[in-house]
């Protein structure tokens, strides 16, 4: 199977509604070219990102609050972050999972088992960035999230950075782990720069 065939199948997926019976409107979001230099793996698209068809965004031109923070962390211009030849952005689940208690509902991990691992087999980036504990737990089960953030990791022989979700809701984590923004981000930015320009 070629990547374009895989993409077409993914975009037609209605598994969560037709098989799992979830009351959501499936709209899989896939962003990037398979030859992209950096792969970002998050939890799931937000409601706004799902609607506009661009990850970490509130509309087709503007990133949302988390997107702005994430781009700042990476130290790249917006046009670089949203360049599908540079960043490939995917998630544990490709559709907005709807609302749950206290925020967005956690996406069913069956989606990742069905799609994400196959998707990653088509990609060969220089760097992986895993955003948030949900995505980190899928790829590194039974490992403590905060420890992962400060470790040098590998996936498929390539460097991996696990980072907290850049949401304002994570203020407590940032307060409890000041070394992330003081020192770990410098290492991440260097790796991003090398992946893009090196």
C-alpha positions in Angstrom: 0.0 0.0 0.0 1.2 3.5 -0.9 0.8 6.5 1.5 -1.8 8.2 -0.7 -4.0 5.0 -0.6 -3.6 4.9 3.2 -4.5 8.6 3.5 -7.6 8.0 1.4 -8.7 5.1 3.6 -8.1 7.1 6.8 -10.1 10.1 5.6 -13.0 7.8 4.9 -12.9 6.2 8.4 -16.2 6.2 10.4 -15.2 3.4 12.8 -15.8 5.4 16.0 -19.4 6.1 15.0 -20.4 3.0 13.1 -18.6 0.4 15.2 -18.0 2.0 18.6 -21.3 3.9 18.5 -19.8 7.2 19.7 -22.0 10.2 19.2 -19.4 12.3 17.3 -19.1 13.4 13.7 -16.0 11.7 12.3 -13.8 14.1 10.4 -10.3 12.6 10.3 -7.5 15.3 10.2 -4.2 14.4 8.6 -1.6 17.1 8.0 1.7 16.9 6.2 3.7 15.0 3.6 5.3 11.6 4.4 8.7 13.0 3.6 8.4 15.7 6.4 11.4 16.2 8.5 9.6 16.4 11.9 6.7 14.3 13.1 4.4 15.7 15.8 2.1 13.2 17.6 -0.6 14.7 19.9 -3.8 13.4 21.5 -6.5 14.4 19.1 -7.6 17.5 17.1 -9.5 20.2 18.9 -13.0 21.1 17.9 -11.8 24.2 16.1 -8.9 22.4 14.4 -11.2 19.7 13.2 -13.6 22.3 11.8 -11.0 24.3 9.9 -8.8 21.3 8.9 -5.6 22.5 10.3 -4.0 21.3 13.6 -3.3 23.6 16.5 -5.5 26.2 14.9 -8.7 28.2 15.5 -9.2 28.9 11.8 -7.4 28.4 8.5 -5.1 31.3 9.1 -4.6 31.6 12.9 -3.2 29.1 15.4 -5.1 28.6 18.6 -3.6 29.5 22.0 -1.9 26.1 22.3 -0.6 26.4 18.7 0.9 29.8 19.4 2.6 28.5 22.5 3.9 25.4 20.8 5.3 27.4 17.9 7.0 29.7 20.4 8.5 26.7 22.2 9.9 25.3 18.9 11.4 28.6 17.9 10.2 28.5 14.3 8.1 30.9 12.3 4.4 30.0 11.8 4.9 29.4 8.1 7.6 26.8 8.9 5.4 25.0 11.5 2.5 24.8 9.1 4.6 23.8 6.1 3.5 20.2 5.4 7.0 19.4 3.9 8.6 20.2 7.2 6.1 19.2 9.9 3.9 16.2 9.8 1.2 16.5 12.5 -0.8 13.5 13.6 -2.4 12.2 16.8 -3.5 9.1 18.8 -7.0 9.8 17.3 -7.5 11.7 14.1 -11.0 13.0 14.9 -12.2 15.4 17.5 -13.5 13.1 20.3 -16.3 15.3 21.6 -16.8 16.7 25.1 -16.2 14.9 28.3 -16.0 15.8 32.0 -13.9 18.9 32.4 -13.0 19.3 28.8 -12.5 17.3 25.6 -13.2 13.6 25.9 -10.2 11.2 25.8 -10.1 9.6 22.3 -10.5 5.8 22.1 -7.1 4.2 21.7 -8.5 1.7 19.3 -8.1 4.5 16.7 -4.4 4.6 17.2 -4.2 0.8 17.0 -6.2 0.9 13.8 -4.4 3.9 12.1 -1.5 5.5 13.9 1.0 2.7 13.9 0.4 2.0 10.2 0.7 5.7 9.5 4.0 6.0 11.3 5.4 3.1 9.1 5.2 5.4 6.1 7.2 8.2 7.8 11.0 8.6 8.1 11.5 11.9 9.9 14.7 13.2 11.5 12.8 14.0 14.8 9.7 13.0 16.7 7.9 15.3 19.1 5.2 13.7 21.3 2.8 16.2 22.8 1.0 15.5 26.1 0.7 12.5 28.5 -2.0 10.8 26.5 0.2 10.4 23.4 3.2 9.6 25.5 1.4 6.9 27.3 0.4 5.2 24.1 4.0 5.0 22.8 5.7 4.6 26.2 3.1 2.7 28.4 3.9 2.4 32.1 6.5 5.1 32.0 6.0 8.2 34.1 5.2 11.2 31.9 7.4 13.8 33.7 10.4 11.5 33.6 9.9 11.1 29.8 9.9 14.8 29.3 13.5 15.1 30.7 14.9 12.0 29.0 16.6 11.6 25.7 14.5 9.0 23.9 14.4 7.2 20.6 11.7 5.8 18.4 12.5 3.8 15.3 16.1 4.9 15.7 15.3 8.6 15.7 15.4 11.1 18.5 12.2 11.8 20.4 11.1 14.6 22.6 8.1 14.2 24.9 6.7 17.5 25.9 3.6 18.7 27.9 0.6 19.9 26.0 1.1 23.7 25.6 -2.4 24.4 27.0 -3.0 27.1 29.6 -4.7 24.2 31.6 -1.2 22.8 32.3 -0.1 25.8 34.5 0.4 23.6 37.5 2.7 21.2 35.7 4.8 24.1 34.4 5.0 25.6 37.9 6.1 22.3 39.3 8.6 21.6 36.6 10.4 25.0 35.8 13.4 23.3 34.2 11.2 22.4 31.2 11.1 26.0 30.0 14.4 27.0 31.5 16.6 24.3 30.0 14.7 21.5 28.2 13.3 23.8 25.6 16.8 24.9 24.6 17.6 21.3 23.8 14.4 20.8 21.9 14.9 24.0 19.8 18.4 22.9 18.9 17.1 19.5 17.7 14.3 21.2 15.7 16.8 23.5 14.0 19.1 20.7 13.2 16.3 18.6 11.8 15.1 21.4 9.6 18.3 23.0 8.4 21.0 20.5 9.3 
